[in-house]
Amino acid sequence: MLKLPLRLRLGAISALVLFAAALVVVGLVSWRQDSLAGSVGGDAVWHAYKLDRDTVQMRSYLVQPDASLSGLRLRFELFYSRLTLLRQGDVTELIARIPAAVGLIDEIEARIEALDEAIGGLAALDADAQDSLEQRLEALGNRTERLVIAINGHLAESTTRERRQLQRLYGLLLVLILAMSFAALLVAMMLFREARDNAAARRDLETLSRELQATARRAETASQAKSEFLATVSHEIRTPLNGVIGMSDLLLEEPLEGRAREYAATIHDSAGLLLGLINDLLDFSKIESGRLELEFQPLALAELVEGVVTIFAARAEGRGLRLVSRIAPELPTHVMGDAARLRQVLLNLVANAVKFTAEGEVRLTATVGADGSLCLEVRDSGCGIPLEQRERIFEPFRQGDATTARRFGGTGLGLAISRRLVEAMGGGIELESEPGVGSRFRCRLPLVAAVAPPSAGEGVAAPRRGAPRVGRVLVVEDNPVNQRVALAMLERLGCRVALAESGEDALARVARERFDLIFMDIQMPGMDGLEVTRRLRAQHGWLSRVPVVAMTAGGPEGEQARCLAAGMNGYLAKPLMQGPLREVLRRHLGGDEAPGTPASGVGQETLVDPLILHGLRTSLGEEGLAPMIALYREQAGTHLEALATARRAGDAGRARQAAHQLKGESASLGAVKVAGLAARVERLAVDSDLAAADAVIAELRRCLAATLARLEAA
C-alpha cells in the first residue's frame, strides 16, 4: 500500500474537510435561497390586494346606473370570503408577526361586519343608501390599502434580513475557498474551476448586458407608445363627446320644461366636466413626456385677468362671494408670454379659490414684484391649507385629504399642471396659507413688456339672411353622431331629410326616390363620396343635375378641387354651422336673398375665413368661441408635434394621420391656410415623400402661429 507523505495527507485531509465545509455552506446558501423564495408571502399579499380591489369594485358598482341590491349582496359575499382567507392557514401566522397588520385586520373585520349589517338591513338600494355605503366602503378601502402596505413592508424587511444572512454565508464560502488553495492537489483544480466559472460568468454578463440594452430600448418605445396612445385615445374620446355637447346644446335650445331641461343641462354639464378631465390628462401627459411647447407672443394682461374673473363671476355670486381683480397701473398693457397657458393657470387657481371659499371674497391681482417680475396673486378667505398638506397638493392626483375629492370633486391635477406650466414659463408658484383664515397663491413670472399687436381681424357684420326654400334632402354619412347633428340642423331649417349610411345605400336610395339636394360625406368605408358622385353624374336624367355638396372635415385646398373634379357643386366643412348650412340651402334650393350677405369664397392665402368665424360666433357666442379657439391651439400644437415626430421617424402613416387631423380641425375653425398646408403634407405622406415635407412643415408652423394670433385678436 502506497504511503503518502504526512504533509500531503494533511493537505488532502484539510482539502477534504474544507471541501466538505464548503459543501455545507453551499447547502446553507441554497436552503436560505429557497427560504427566501418561500417567505415572500405571496398569498398574503394577493389576498390583501384582492380585498382592496374588491372594495374599489364595490364602490364602482354603487355608482352604476343599473346597480341593484341583489347584485350588491352577491358582490359582498365574494368580498367577505377574502377576509376569511386572511384568517386561516399560514397567512394568519404571517400576519400575526406584523403588529400593524393585526390591528388593521381586526378593524377591517369590524367594519365588514358593520357593513354586512347595513346591507342586510336594506330594503332597497336608494340614493341615501348608496351614499351611506359609499362612505363606509371609502373608510374600509383606506384600511385595506394600509393593510397591503403593512404586509409589503414586513416582507421587504424579511427579504432584507435574508439577504444579509446570505451575504454572510457567501463570505464564509469565500474564506473556505481561499483556505482550500493551500492544498497542493486541489489548488490547481480550484483555480481551473474558478477560471472556467469566471469565463461563464463573463459570457452571462455580456448576455445580460445585451438583454438590458434591449429592455431599455423596449421601455423607451413603450413610453413613447403610451404618450401617443393617450393622445390618440383623448382625441377619439373627444369625437363622441363633442357630439354629446353639440346635441345637448341643440336640446337646450328646445322649449323644455321642468325635469327635461334639468336632465339636458346635467348631460351638458357632465360632458363638459369629462372634457375638462380629458384635457387635464392630455396636458399632464405632454408635460411628463417633455412635449409641451409654449408660445412667446404679446398678450393683453388686463383682458386676460378680466376674462378669468368674468368666467367665475356668476359662480362666485351664486355662492355669496365677492370676486374682484386689480391690475397695478405700473404694469405695461401688453407683456410677452403664452396667453392660453397663463389663462389656464389662473383659471385653475381662481376655480380652487371659489370652490374652497364658503364666505368672504376671492381677489385676483397683478403687480410688479420686488425683483421686477410679474406677480399674479390669487387670495381667498376660505378654509386654508394645513402645513403638512401644502407640498402634497402640488403632486399629481393628490388633494388635501381623502375627503376632498368626495366633497368638492376634481382629479388632483390642476395645481400639479399649474406649477409645471409656470415653471416651464420660467417662474414659480408660492403658497401661503393659514387654516381658517385663507390661502394665497402667488405666481412669479419674467416680466417682458411688449408692443400691442396690430388689429388682425376684419369685422364681419352680421348678415341678414332669408329663409331657404323647403326641399327634399339626402344626407350620406356613415357616422351616427354626424347623422344626428345634420338631421337636427336640417330639420330645424325646414328640410325633409333622408339618411344613407354608405355609398351603396345612397345609390339605392336615389334609384327609388328623387331629392332636391344631396349632402355627401367624402371618407366612408367601402365606396367613398367621390366615387358615389362620379356614378351619379354618369347616369342620365335628374341624377346628372342634382346638386351634390361635399360634407367633410377636409380643408379647402386639394379636397375642394377633388370634390369639384368629381362633379360636386359645393363644399361644406365640418362641424356644421347654421350660417354656412343656410347659405348652401339658399344657393341650391333657392329662397329669399337678403342684402349684405357676405361672400363665401376665400383665397388659399387667407389666414381665417371671416364667414366661418362669424358663423361660429353666432352659434356659440363670445363665451363659447374663446374656449374653442383655446382647444384648437392645444390640439393643433399636439398634431404639429406628432407630425414633426413622425417626420423624424420616417413614419408616413403617422404623418398622414396627424396632418389629416390638423387639416380637419383647422378647416372647421376657418383656418384656411393652415388647412391647405396640412393637406399638402397629407398628400406627401400618402406618396411616402416625407423628405419634401420639411419646408411645408416649417411653413405650417409659422402659419399656425400667425393664424392663432389672428383668431385670438378677432
Steps between C-alpha positions, in 0.01 A plus 500: 500500500640831393570728793458866429709764673352644817488847347309371198266300718442800726450715193260248350310465830490876537382535145230238556391663824495842339321357200241339727463827686458681170230252401323567830517874439373458146213291636423774752503760224266291290273443799493870584415582141212254506391647832516848351286391205251329730479784750389765257144454620344523158170359623465763772581784265264363235208459740555844648528652154182326381323617816600857414404459131162349594435806719569727203285286271207511744527878508506510122196274487306735729530790256380297203152594378387134497627421852263273695481378858521134398806564290657692786437214744649248259813708468515545876494121553800463269663795675441344845679181393821698456508577872449129578807413294705748701389334825618144434812293424854626464371843404370548855840409645670751276255780588537419871868601470401844363372719787362766268313241294340333806325820603397575145355150451292539815379843394426379146305203639297731723422732210405210275267366768344844531471521124337154495240619749441817300449309173287238667269768640441665163167461327602685187814655356395866492720811478533539879598137540754534219654807665517326838652183355747699292622682813543167684682349203728802470602470867543124454708555185735724696564214746543234234752718319694546823485122555661436160771755582565344843534146361727616219714692749539195722591282202757756387663497845502120506658492157769742615587281799515192279733676262731606781522141622576389147776757479660361816477147362657616175783653700557175689497307173762733360723442806471125458587521131805709580605250769468215254759669279767386751443138405744429215295248306169688528645847436541432129153349478345794683690752287395319185138484614503866602645602165234298322225648719632850445491450125140380523411794723650742250299346221186518713579861586541590136174327418330679789643833383357447153164404648500809721572721200216337308273543802594868525415551133168323547428718805569816300278375220226410749522846659466667162214267408328585828514871427376447145228266622379754755495776240315278249248372754444853626428616146271206428308561825455864405321402178194337665524741791474798268195330355349480848577866566369610162177301523438614858547859381233440237280338762533793737380731225172309490206616718564250778336528839562362846691178529568473126703824501670396822601166346628665181702755700647219711609313186660814360679590825622143554638482147680828559654369821613182323653707221688705761630180660622372162672831434674483840621145435629593156674809637663296775609235251661761275676661797628163627631402156669838449290575191340818632571799278443857619442807288661838562269764360355834615195462722266757654533451874184690592289299255646177631427582865153639434414202282583261783293703747206515260490121466465447877293809581165321486626202701649725768182705521294184538714404801470848651868588437662820380728436203717802426813571297762772495783575257782726616520817286878466464459178303524527119178443309655212303760247610670209327379152589274209417149637545324164484723330758506801734122515478484129581708556816282790618182305427625212716598727789180708495284188462661347810465825693128526421443131569665498844367837622166495680474873572700817456688587181740375236747755364712475183776760472784571258795703627871552447708298747792635697738321262332652192297189419134471407314398816153346456332431834176320587390554861192353668339497843428128492578205723878520457751218461683329792878511494544126444279509188647804322763316299283196438228695317746575217556128439306331214170334596538621861267729692505638850349194669297191419166683529582786265421315177171373642387841630624728225585274204804540276785279386788653694672602175419872488770627736756246375448619142500866609831470682668327206360751252626792706841335539510435124437873449803579716321581825371336814196470728506595867236404756413669827209368699354499849221256594175681561632830357569434132767430240712703259652356184761724338639438150824677414587520130761690297358842410573591137311800368358473148350728238132450435456294180309658211136410465493172309134433435271688265157547650226307325158651531231254591331426171127504467385170367174396342346157542602237243236317305387169652635201307553126506858437614712183514786482752764236423698450823635188674557648849186480720588813698554705185176359361302625797663843500433547128145369536424736790642809326337434163161424653527818705548687171183339365644228276360151457802277557584140405815321618737259322770325701731405210569567136319185394198599711500846338493355149213274600302793648537726195386211279169495692449865601570846365678768703556872456844501666755240615754552779786257443762392753840446335668235717280193541582129523458318173394745230604857587304814422706590194428167332129526585487845337676376187245221465214745546635731231549206262125435502232682304211711611476690828796312655740672262372843611407466868721725720751298703678680785805347670468475878837407646776598739740564211655844447434738212822419314522177303180342639281770349666460160451123513135544591435741213689274260277208601190703406397653831342846517624624835708433806389518865756448776422335832392578765172611348400856586156653452627795292699315232239224488225756439709659223544164327127429515415846365754470220381161376131496604425869459337737750486862609839659455564785737748775424828509681568127486876449511671313224608151582804474278842548654848471352745234599726768654223615736589426860145491639172474308285785645176326404581183694624704796183706494288186486680355803460826692131508414443139609722494809526861611820662620502293819482179299739600220794580729522146652471352149796711381697402812422133434607544136829652613565198722392239245683666209821511701462133586438402137791712377735340753376153401558592136857611571567184703365279222716687246813439706410132537416467130150371588280604207186345650519699822593813307195462276272447799635805687475719188144382431389579858662845487339564161151408621515700823647805321235494231225474764626820665555686172882479508518478120874527440593259780251247363649540151857447620391198706331358190826535307688311772228233500541447125877478535456242779262299281770504228765405766697812404573630851832653396309761297279581802768675708451840341120466516512405871720801576257727314210327677652579841538871413154517345339335805654760734368785282158336470465456877591865551235598244235279662566633850500861380184463290 
